[in-house]
Amino acid sequence: MTANYHHQKRRTSFGDKLSGALLRLKGSITGRPAVKAAGTRRMHGTDGRGARRRRFL
């Protein structure tokens, strides 16, 4: 039995999808799986951008 985990997603723009695809391509060409995974996360909106909130006093 597996637990279902939910990861916060954000709305990805076309630029995010494009830069993620290029990052993924770069990672697959250079043989760096971590760069490829970062591109995938950027394309899917699970890369953590926009997670930190600035608090105003």
PDB file of N, H, CA, C and O in Angstrom:
ATOM      1  N   MET A   1       0.840  -1.181   0.000  1.00  0.00           N
ATOM      2  CA  MET A   1       0.000   0.000   0.000  1.00  0.00           C
ATOM      3  C   MET A   1       0.885   1.244   0.000  1.00  0.00           C
ATOM      4  O   MET A   1       1.800   1.352   0.816  1.00  0.00           O
ATOM      5  N   THR A   2       0.622   2.177  -0.902  1.00  0.00           N
ATOM      6  H   THR A   2      -0.122   2.090  -1.565  1.00  0.00           H
ATOM      7  CA  THR A   2       1.425   3.385  -0.997  1.00  0.00           C
ATOM      8  C   THR A   2       0.606   4.577  -0.563  1.00  0.00           C
ATOM      9  O   THR A   2      -0.601   4.643  -0.800  1.00  0.00           O
ATOM     10  N   ALA A   3       1.275   5.517   0.073  1.00  0.00           N
ATOM     11  H   ALA A   3       2.255   5.463   0.265  1.00  0.00           H
ATOM     12  CA  ALA A   3       0.613   6.749   0.495  1.00  0.00           C
ATOM     13  C   ALA A   3       0.642   7.745  -0.656  1.00  0.00           C
ATOM     14  O   ALA A   3       1.618   7.810  -1.403  1.00  0.00           O
ATOM     15  N   ASN A   4      -0.416   8.509  -0.794  1.00  0.00           N
ATOM     16  H   ASN A   4      -1.209   8.456  -0.187  1.00  0.00           H
ATOM     17  CA  ASN A   4      -0.473   9.521  -1.838  1.00  0.00           C
ATOM     18  C   ASN A   4       0.067  10.833  -1.284  1.00  0.00           C
ATOM     19  O   ASN A   4      -0.427  11.353  -0.283  1.00  0.00           O
ATOM     20  N   TYR A   5       1.094  11.360  -1.956  1.00  0.00           N
ATOM     21  H   TYR A   5       1.495  10.937  -2.769  1.00  0.00           H
ATOM     22  CA  TYR A   5       1.699  12.615  -1.545  1.00  0.00           C
ATOM     23  C   TYR A   5       1.294  13.694  -2.537  1.00  0.00           C
ATOM     24  O   TYR A   5       1.191  13.451  -3.740  1.00  0.00           O
ATOM     25  N   HIS A   6       1.068  14.882  -2.010  1.00  0.00           N
ATOM     26  H   HIS A   6       1.151  15.079  -1.033  1.00  0.00           H
ATOM     27  CA  HIS A   6       0.696  16.014  -2.853  1.00  0.00           C
ATOM     28  C   HIS A   6       1.796  17.050  -2.783  1.00  0.00           C
ATOM     29  O   HIS A   6       2.156  17.510  -1.700  1.00  0.00           O
ATOM     30  N   HIS A   7       2.334  17.420  -3.943  1.00  0.00           N
ATOM     31  H   HIS A   7       2.042  17.046  -4.823  1.00  0.00           H
ATOM     32  CA  HIS A   7       3.363  18.449  -4.000  1.00  0.00           C
ATOM     33  C   HIS A   7       2.748  19.713  -4.571  1.00  0.00           C
ATOM     34  O   HIS A   7       2.036  19.672  -5.574  1.00  0.00           O
ATOM     35  N   GLN A   8       3.028  20.837  -3.926  1.00  0.00           N
ATOM     36  H   GLN A   8       3.607  20.870  -3.111  1.00  0.00           H
ATOM     37  CA  GLN A   8       2.445  22.105  -4.352  1.00  0.00           C
ATOM     38  C   GLN A   8       2.936  22.469  -5.743  1.00  0.00           C
ATOM     39  O   GLN A   8       4.139  22.495  -6.005  1.00  0.00           O
ATOM     40  N   LYS A   9       1.998  22.746  -6.620  1.00  0.00           N
ATOM     41  H   LYS A   9       1.022  22.724  -6.407  1.00  0.00           H
ATOM     42  CA  LYS A   9       2.342  23.146  -7.977  1.00  0.00           C
ATOM     43  C   LYS A   9       2.010  24.606  -8.162  1.00  0.00           C
ATOM     44  O   LYS A   9       1.155  25.156  -7.466  1.00  0.00           O
ATOM     45  N   ARG A  10       2.682  25.225  -9.092  1.00  0.00           N
ATOM     46  H   ARG A  10       3.376  24.779  -9.657  1.00  0.00           H
ATOM     47  CA  ARG A  10       2.339  26.587  -9.467  1.00  0.00           C
ATOM     48  C   ARG A  10       1.980  26.591 -10.942  1.00  0.00           C
ATOM     49  O   ARG A  10       2.259  25.639 -11.671  1.00  0.00           O
ATOM     50  N   ARG A  11       1.365  27.667 -11.360  1.00  0.00           N
ATOM     51  H   ARG A  11       1.138  28.440 -10.768  1.00  0.00           H
ATOM     52  CA  ARG A  11       0.978  27.792 -12.764  1.00  0.00           C
ATOM     53  C   ARG A  11       2.217  28.125 -13.571  1.00  0.00           C
ATOM     54  O   ARG A  11       2.820  29.180 -13.374  1.00  0.00           O
ATOM     55  N   THR A  12       2.603  27.240 -14.478  1.00  0.00           N
ATOM     56  H   THR A  12       2.113  26.383 -14.638  1.00  0.00           H
ATOM     57  CA  THR A  12       3.811  27.462 -15.267  1.00  0.00           C
ATOM     58  C   THR A  12       3.479  28.284 -16.500  1.00  0.00           C
ATOM     59  O   THR A  12       2.459  28.071 -17.156  1.00  0.00           O
ATOM     60  N   SER A  13       4.355  29.221 -16.800  1.00  0.00           N
ATOM     61  H   SER A  13       5.184  29.394 -16.268  1.00  0.00           H
ATOM     62  CA  SER A  13       4.188  30.018 -18.005  1.00  0.00           C
ATOM     63  C   SER A  13       4.826  29.284 -19.183  1.00  0.00           C
ATOM     64  O   SER A  13       5.475  28.253 -19.007  1.00  0.00           O
ATOM     65  N   PHE A  14       4.637  29.819 -20.361  1.00  0.00           N
ATOM     66  H   PHE A  14       4.110  30.657 -20.503  1.00  0.00           H
ATOM     67  CA  PHE A  14       5.245  29.196 -21.543  1.00  0.00           C
ATOM     68  C   PHE A  14       6.768  29.298 -21.464  1.00  0.00           C
ATOM     69  O   PHE A  14       7.483  28.404 -21.916  1.00  0.00           O
ATOM     70  N   GLY A  15       7.252  30.394 -20.885  1.00  0.00           N
ATOM     71  H   GLY A  15       6.671  31.120 -20.518  1.00  0.00           H
ATOM     72  CA  GLY A  15       8.698  30.554 -20.721  1.00  0.00           C
ATOM     73  C   GLY A  15       9.279  29.515 -19.781  1.00  0.00           C
ATOM     74  O   GLY A  15      10.388  29.027 -20.001  1.00  0.00           O
ATOM     75  N   ASP A  16       8.534  29.173 -18.729  1.00  0.00           N
ATOM     76  H   ASP A  16       7.634  29.569 -18.551  1.00  0.00           H
ATOM     77  CA  ASP A  16       8.973  28.118 -17.819  1.00  0.00           C
ATOM     78  C   ASP A  16       9.067  26.781 -18.537  1.00  0.00           C
ATOM     79  O   ASP A  16      10.026  26.031 -18.355  1.00  0.00           O
ATOM     80  N   LYS A  17       8.067  26.493 -19.351  1.00  0.00           N
ATOM     81  H   LYS A  17       7.288  27.102 -19.499  1.00  0.00           H
ATOM     82  CA  LYS A  17       8.058  25.230 -20.071  1.00  0.00           C
ATOM     83  C   LYS A  17       9.200  25.164 -21.079  1.00  0.00           C
ATOM     84  O   LYS A  17       9.828  24.119 -21.250  1.00  0.00           O
ATOM     85  N   LEU A  18       9.462  26.283 -21.742  1.00  0.00           N
ATOM     86  H   LEU A  18       8.952  27.131 -21.603  1.00  0.00           H
ATOM     87  CA  LEU A  18      10.526  26.328 -22.740  1.00  0.00           C
ATOM     88  C   LEU A  18      11.901  26.210 -22.086  1.00  0.00           C
ATOM     89  O   LEU A  18      12.738  25.430 -22.539  1.00  0.00           O
ATOM     90  N   SER A  19      12.136  26.983 -21.023  1.00  0.00           N
ATOM     91  H   SER A  19      11.455  27.617 -20.656  1.00  0.00           H
ATOM     92  CA  SER A  19      13.436  26.917 -20.365  1.00  0.00           C
ATOM     93  C   SER A  19      13.643  25.570 -19.682  1.00  0.00           C
ATOM     94  O   SER A  19      14.770  25.080 -19.611  1.00  0.00           O
ATOM     95  N   GLY A  20      12.566  24.968 -19.181  1.00  0.00           N
ATOM     96  H   GLY A  20      11.651  25.366 -19.239  1.00  0.00           H
ATOM     97  CA  GLY A  20      12.672  23.641 -18.596  1.00  0.00           C
ATOM     98  C   GLY A  20      13.015  22.591 -19.635  1.00  0.00           C
ATOM     99  O   GLY A  20      13.790  21.673 -19.366  1.00  0.00           O
ATOM    100  N   ALA A  21      12.437  22.726 -20.827  1.00  0.00           N
ATOM    101  H   ALA A  21      11.808  23.472 -21.045  1.00  0.00           H
ATOM    102  CA  ALA A  21      12.736  21.775 -21.897  1.00  0.00           C
ATOM    103  C   ALA A  21      14.190  21.907 -22.341  1.00  0.00           C
ATOM    104  O   ALA A  21      14.853  20.905 -22.607  1.00  0.00           O
ATOM    105  N   LEU A  22      14.684  23.139 -22.422  1.00  0.00           N
ATOM    106  H   LEU A  22      14.146  23.953 -22.206  1.00  0.00           H
ATOM    107  CA  LEU A  22      16.083  23.340 -22.805  1.00  0.00           C
ATOM    108  C   LEU A  22      17.028  22.836 -21.723  1.00  0.00           C
ATOM    109  O   LEU A  22      18.081  22.275 -22.027  1.00  0.00           O
ATOM    110  N   LEU A  23      16.659  23.034 -20.471  1.00  0.00           N
ATOM    111  H   LEU A  23      15.805  23.490 -20.224  1.00  0.00           H
ATOM    112  CA  LEU A  23      17.477  22.536 -19.367  1.00  0.00           C
ATOM    113  C   LEU A  23      17.494  21.016 -19.362  1.00  0.00           C
ATOM    114  O   LEU A  23      18.522  20.395 -19.088  1.00  0.00           O
ATOM    115  N   ARG A  24      16.365  20.435 -19.661  1.00  0.00           N
ATOM    116  H   ARG A  24      15.530  20.939 -19.883  1.00  0.00           H
ATOM    117  CA  ARG A  24      16.265  18.979 -19.731  1.00  0.00           C
ATOM    118  C   ARG A  24      17.113  18.421 -20.873  1.00  0.00           C
ATOM    119  O   ARG A  24      17.778  17.395 -20.730  1.00  0.00           O
ATOM    120  N   LEU A  25      17.074  19.119 -22.006  1.00  0.00           N
ATOM    121  H   LEU A  25      16.533  19.952 -22.122  1.00  0.00           H
ATOM    122  CA  LEU A  25      17.884  18.709 -23.156  1.00  0.00           C
ATOM    123  C   LEU A  25      19.371  18.818 -22.839  1.00  0.00           C
ATOM    124  O   LEU A  25      20.161  17.941 -23.186  1.00  0.00           O
ATOM    125  N   LYS A  26      19.734  19.912 -22.175  1.00  0.00           N
ATOM    126  H   LYS A  26      19.091  20.625 -21.894  1.00  0.00           H
ATOM    127  CA  LYS A  26      21.132  20.103 -21.783  1.00  0.00           C
ATOM    128  C   LYS A  26      21.593  18.991 -20.840  1.00  0.00           C
ATOM    129  O   LYS A  26      22.707  18.482 -20.969  1.00  0.00           O
ATOM    130  N   GLY A  27      20.729  18.617 -19.891  1.00  0.00           N
ATOM    131  H   GLY A  27      19.824  19.031 -19.786  1.00  0.00           H
ATOM    132  CA  GLY A  27      21.077  17.559 -18.956  1.00  0.00           C
ATOM    133  C   GLY A  27      21.214  16.206 -19.615  1.00  0.00           C
ATOM    134  O   GLY A  27      22.057  15.400 -19.220  1.00  0.00           O
ATOM    135  N   SER A  28      20.380  15.948 -20.629  1.00  0.00           N
ATOM    136  H   SER A  28      19.695  16.603 -20.950  1.00  0.00           H
ATOM    137  CA  SER A  28      20.470  14.648 -21.284  1.00  0.00           C
ATOM    138  C   SER A  28      21.668  14.580 -22.222  1.00  0.00           C
ATOM    139  O   SER A  28      22.257  13.513 -22.399  1.00  0.00           O
ATOM    140  N   ILE A  29      22.032  15.706 -22.823  1.00  0.00           N
ATOM    141  H   ILE A  29      21.553  16.573 -22.680  1.00  0.00           H
ATOM    142  CA  ILE A  29      23.198  15.716 -23.723  1.00  0.00           C
ATOM    143  C   ILE A  29      24.491  15.582 -22.930  1.00  0.00           C
ATOM    144  O   ILE A  29      25.382  14.820 -23.306  1.00  0.00           O
ATOM    145  N   THR A  30      24.590  16.325 -21.834  1.00  0.00           N
ATOM    146  H   THR A  30      23.866  16.944 -21.529  1.00  0.00           H
ATOM    147  CA  THR A  30      25.826  16.306 -21.043  1.00  0.00           C
ATOM    148  C   THR A  30      25.887  15.128 -20.083  1.00  0.00           C
ATOM    149  O   THR A  30      26.914  14.914 -19.439  1.00  0.00           O
ATOM    150  N   GLY A  31      24.813  14.365 -19.977  1.00  0.00           N
ATOM    151  H   GLY A  31      23.979  14.539 -20.500  1.00  0.00           H
ATOM    152  CA  GLY A  31      24.814  13.194 -19.112  1.00  0.00           C
ATOM    153  C   GLY A  31      24.743  13.525 -17.642  1.00  0.00           C
ATOM    154  O   GLY A  31      25.349  12.843 -16.815  1.00  0.00           O
ATOM    155  N   ARG A  32      23.999  14.577 -17.310  1.00  0.00           N
ATOM    156  H   ARG A  32      23.507  15.130 -17.982  1.00  0.00           H
ATOM    157  CA  ARG A  32      23.848  14.982 -15.909  1.00  0.00           C
ATOM    158  C   ARG A  32      22.383  14.825 -15.520  1.00  0.00           C
ATOM    159  O   ARG A  32      21.555  15.674 -15.852  1.00  0.00           O
ATOM    160  N   PRO A  33      22.061  13.744 -14.817  1.00  0.00           N
ATOM    161  CA  PRO A  33      20.661  13.475 -14.477  1.00  0.00           C
ATOM    162  C   PRO A  33      20.025  14.533 -13.595  1.00  0.00           C
ATOM    163  O   PRO A  33      18.816  14.755 -13.675  1.00  0.00           O
ATOM    164  N   ALA A  34      20.817  15.194 -12.749  1.00  0.00           N
ATOM    165  H   ALA A  34      21.799  15.014 -12.684  1.00  0.00           H
ATOM    166  CA  ALA A  34      20.251  16.202 -11.855  1.00  0.00           C
ATOM    167  C   ALA A  34      19.768  17.420 -12.626  1.00  0.00           C
ATOM    168  O   ALA A  34      18.745  18.011 -12.280  1.00  0.00           O
ATOM    169  N   VAL A  35      20.493  17.797 -13.666  1.00  0.00           N
ATOM    170  H   VAL A  35      21.324  17.317 -13.947  1.00  0.00           H
ATOM    171  CA  VAL A  35      20.086  18.934 -14.494  1.00  0.00           C
ATOM    172  C   VAL A  35      18.833  18.578 -15.286  1.00  0.00           C
ATOM    173  O   VAL A  35      17.941  19.407 -15.464  1.00  0.00           O
ATOM    174  N   LYS A  36      18.780  17.345 -15.754  1.00  0.00           N
ATOM    175  H   LYS A  36      19.505  16.671 -15.609  1.00  0.00           H
ATOM    176  CA  LYS A  36      17.606  16.869 -16.482  1.00  0.00           C
ATOM    177  C   LYS A  36      16.376  16.877 -15.577  1.00  0.00           C
ATOM    178  O   LYS A  36      15.290  17.271 -16.002  1.00  0.00           O
ATOM    179  N   ALA A  37      16.548  16.442 -14.332  1.00  0.00           N
ATOM    180  H   ALA A  37      17.430  16.122 -13.987  1.00  0.00           H
ATOM    181  CA  ALA A  37      15.437  16.427 -13.379  1.00  0.00           C
ATOM    182  C   ALA A  37      14.993  17.838 -13.026  1.00  0.00           C
ATOM    183  O   ALA A  37      13.802  18.082 -12.832  1.00  0.00           O
ATOM    184  N   ALA A  38      15.946  18.778 -12.941  1.00  0.00           N
ATOM    185  H   ALA A  38      16.914  18.580 -13.098  1.00  0.00           H
ATOM    186  CA  ALA A  38      15.594  20.164 -12.644  1.00  0.00           C
ATOM    187  C   ALA A  38      14.765  20.761 -13.770  1.00  0.00           C
ATOM    188  O   ALA A  38      13.846  21.542 -13.522  1.00  0.00           O
ATOM    189  N   GLY A  39      15.084  20.396 -15.002  1.00  0.00           N
ATOM    190  H   GLY A  39      15.831  19.762 -15.203  1.00  0.00           H
ATOM    191  CA  GLY A  39      14.294  20.859 -16.142  1.00  0.00           C
ATOM    192  C   GLY A  39      12.884  20.317 -16.104  1.00  0.00           C
ATOM    193  O   GLY A  39      11.927  21.024 -16.419  1.00  0.00           O
ATOM    194  N   THR A  40      12.757  19.058 -15.719  1.00  0.00           N
ATOM    195  H   THR A  40      13.534  18.483 -15.463  1.00  0.00           H
ATOM    196  CA  THR A  40      11.430  18.442 -15.612  1.00  0.00           C
ATOM    197  C   THR A  40      10.616  19.122 -14.528  1.00  0.00           C
ATOM    198  O   THR A  40       9.431  19.397 -14.711  1.00  0.00           O
ATOM    199  N   ARG A  41      11.260  19.393 -13.389  1.00  0.00           N
ATOM    200  H   ARG A  41      12.223  19.169 -13.240  1.00  0.00           H
ATOM    201  CA  ARG A  41      10.546  20.067 -12.297  1.00  0.00           C
ATOM    202  C   ARG A  41      10.120  21.464 -12.699  1.00  0.00           C
ATOM    203  O   ARG A  41       9.044  21.919 -12.309  1.00  0.00           O
ATOM    204  N   ARG A  42      10.944  22.153 -13.472  1.00  0.00           N
ATOM    205  H   ARG A  42      11.818  21.784 -13.789  1.00  0.00           H
ATOM    206  CA  ARG A  42      10.573  23.496 -13.908  1.00  0.00           C
ATOM    207  C   ARG A  42       9.399  23.444 -14.881  1.00  0.00           C
ATOM    208  O   ARG A  42       8.521  24.306 -14.846  1.00  0.00           O
ATOM    209  N   MET A  43       9.384  22.433 -15.750  1.00  0.00           N
ATOM    210  H   MET A  43      10.097  21.732 -15.778  1.00  0.00           H
ATOM    211  CA  MET A  43       8.283  22.302 -16.700  1.00  0.00           C
ATOM    212  C   MET A  43       6.966  21.987 -15.993  1.00  0.00           C
ATOM    213  O   MET A  43       5.903  22.441 -16.416  1.00  0.00           O
ATOM    214  N   HIS A  44       7.044  21.211 -14.919  1.00  0.00           N
ATOM    215  H   HIS A  44       7.907  20.842 -14.575  1.00  0.00           H
ATOM    216  CA  HIS A  44       5.826  20.782 -14.233  1.00  0.00           C
ATOM    217  C   HIS A  44       5.374  21.745 -13.140  1.00  0.00           C
ATOM    218  O   HIS A  44       4.276  21.595 -12.604  1.00  0.00           O
ATOM    219  N   GLY A  45       6.211  22.741 -12.800  1.00  0.00           N
ATOM    220  H   GLY A  45       7.103  22.863 -13.236  1.00  0.00           H
ATOM    221  CA  GLY A  45       5.826  23.714 -11.784  1.00  0.00           C
ATOM    222  C   GLY A  45       6.059  23.241 -10.372  1.00  0.00           C
ATOM    223  O   GLY A  45       5.465  23.779  -9.438  1.00  0.00           O
ATOM    224  N   THR A  46       6.910  22.246 -10.191  1.00  0.00           N
ATOM    225  H   THR A  46       7.393  21.809 -10.950  1.00  0.00           H
ATOM    226  CA  THR A  46       7.175  21.730  -8.851  1.00  0.00           C
ATOM    227  C   THR A  46       8.614  22.022  -8.430  1.00  0.00           C
ATOM    228  O   THR A  46       9.184  21.293  -7.619  1.00  0.00           O
ATOM    229  N   ASP A  47       9.200  23.082  -8.977  1.00  0.00           N
ATOM    230  H   ASP A  47       8.737  23.675  -9.636  1.00  0.00           H
ATOM    231  CA  ASP A  47      10.596  23.389  -8.687  1.00  0.00           C
ATOM    232  C   ASP A  47      10.767  24.259  -7.452  1.00  0.00           C
ATOM    233  O   ASP A  47      11.895  24.516  -7.032  1.00  0.00           O
ATOM    234  N   GLY A  48       9.671  24.715  -6.867  1.00  0.00           N
ATOM    235  H   GLY A  48       8.755  24.506  -7.209  1.00  0.00           H
ATOM    236  CA  GLY A  48       9.756  25.488  -5.633  1.00  0.00           C
ATOM    237  C   GLY A  48       9.897  26.976  -5.832  1.00  0.00           C
ATOM    238  O   GLY A  48      10.096  27.704  -4.859  1.00  0.00           O
ATOM    239  N   ARG A  49       9.800  27.455  -7.056  1.00  0.00           N
ATOM    240  H   ARG A  49       9.639  26.864  -7.847  1.00  0.00           H
ATOM    241  CA  ARG A  49       9.860  28.902  -7.268  1.00  0.00           C
ATOM    242  C   ARG A  49       8.595  29.539  -6.722  1.00  0.00           C
ATOM    243  O   ARG A  49       7.496  29.020  -6.916  1.00  0.00           O
ATOM    244  N   GLY A  50       8.750  30.654  -6.044  1.00  0.00           N
ATOM    245  H   GLY A  50       9.643  31.076  -5.886  1.00  0.00           H
ATOM    246  CA  GLY A  50       7.607  31.336  -5.474  1.00  0.00           C
ATOM    247  C   GLY A  50       7.137  30.748  -4.161  1.00  0.00           C
ATOM    248  O   GLY A  50       6.038  31.054  -3.699  1.00  0.00           O
ATOM    249  N   ALA A  51       7.972  29.894  -3.546  1.00  0.00           N
ATOM    250  H   ALA A  51       8.865  29.646  -3.921  1.00  0.00           H
ATOM    251  CA  ALA A  51       7.565  29.256  -2.301  1.00  0.00           C
ATOM    252  C   ALA A  51       7.795  30.155  -1.095  1.00  0.00           C
ATOM    253  O   ALA A  51       7.060  30.079  -0.111  1.00  0.00           O
ATOM    254  N   ARG A  52       8.808  31.001  -1.169  1.00  0.00           N
ATOM    255  H   ARG A  52       9.406  31.062  -1.969  1.00  0.00           H
ATOM    256  CA  ARG A  52       9.126  31.893  -0.041  1.00  0.00           C
ATOM    257  C   ARG A  52       8.292  33.153  -0.143  1.00  0.00           C
ATOM    258  O   ARG A  52       8.228  33.787  -1.196  1.00  0.00           O
ATOM    259  N   ARG A  53       7.660  33.506   0.951  1.00  0.00           N
ATOM    260  H   ARG A  53       7.713  32.991   1.807  1.00  0.00           H
ATOM    261  CA  ARG A  53       6.852  34.723   1.000  1.00  0.00           C
ATOM    262  C   ARG A  53       7.600  35.786   1.785  1.00  0.00           C
ATOM    263  O   ARG A  53       8.220  35.494   2.807  1.00  0.00           O
ATOM    264  N   ARG A  54       7.540  36.995   1.310  1.00  0.00           N
ATOM    265  H   ARG A  54       7.036  37.232   0.480  1.00  0.00           H
ATOM    266  CA  ARG A  54       8.141  38.117   2.020  1.00  0.00           C
ATOM    267  C   ARG A  54       7.086  38.734   2.924  1.00  0.00           C
ATOM    268  O   ARG A  54       5.982  39.050   2.481  1.00  0.00           O
ATOM    269  N   ARG A  55       7.433  38.901   4.185  1.00  0.00           N
ATOM    270  H   ARG A  55       8.329  38.644   4.545  1.00  0.00           H
ATOM    271  CA  ARG A  55       6.502  39.498   5.135  1.00  0.00           C
ATOM    272  C   ARG A  55       6.826  40.968   5.331  1.00  0.00           C
ATOM    273  O   ARG A  55       7.966  41.336   5.615  1.00  0.00           O
ATOM    274  N   PHE A  56       5.831  41.781   5.179  1.00  0.00           N
ATOM    275  H   PHE A  56       4.905  41.482   4.949  1.00  0.00           H
ATOM    276  CA  PHE A  56       5.999  43.212   5.415  1.00  0.00           C
ATOM    277  C   PHE A  56       5.508  43.530   6.822  1.00  0.00           C
ATOM    278  O   PHE A  56       4.481  43.022   7.272  1.00  0.00           O
ATOM    279  N   LEU A  57       6.250  44.363   7.487  1.00  0.00           N
ATOM    280  H   LEU A  57       7.085  44.775   7.122  1.00  0.00           H
ATOM    281  CA  LEU A  57       5.885  44.722   8.859  1.00  0.00           C
ATOM    282  C   LEU A  57       5.020  45.946   8.902  1.00  0.00           C
ATOM    283  O   LEU A  57       4.623  46.383   9.982  1.00  0.00           O
TER     284      LEU A  57
END
